[in-house]
Amino acid sequence: MMFYAKYKKTNNICLAVSLRAREKKREKRAKRERERRERERRERERERERERERRRERERERGEREREKRERERERERERELWRDRASGV
């Protein structure tokens, strides 16, 4: 038995087997815990990336709205100038 060497201080093979089984369960639990933490970390990272993307989208839309607003304001100003010129010319 390979694992018996690790527990050779015990003269009882059954105890060695049960200690090894307990150790394997502990290792399995630790592995599951590591994987869970890693999954949660990846999920948080994805959520942060989605939030960054939403923020970029909102900024872009706000920039477009402001640009359209300035364009409309320029158009109105041109029309006012045109009406002023017509009024003063007549």
TAVENGI-V961165 format. One line per field, one symbol per residue. ss: DSSP state (2 for helix, 1 for strand, 0 for the rest). phi: phi as a letter, one per 40 degrees, with the letter a starting at -180 (. if undefined). burial: b if it has 16 or more other ideal C-beta (glycine too) atoms within 10 Angstrom, else e. A space follows every 10 residues. Layout:
# TAVENGI-V961165
ss = ???
phi = ???
burial = ???
This chain:
# TAVENGI-V961165
ss = 0022222000 0022222222 2222222222 2222222222 2222222222 2222222222 2222222222 2222222222 2222222220
phi = .cccccbccc cccccccccc cccccccccc cdccccccdc cccccccccc cdcccdcccc ccdccccccc cccccccccd ddcccccccc
burial = eeeeeebeee eeeeebeeeb eeeeeeeeee eeeeeeeeee eeeeeeeeee eeeeeeeeee eeeeeeeeee eeeeeeeeee eeeeeeeeee
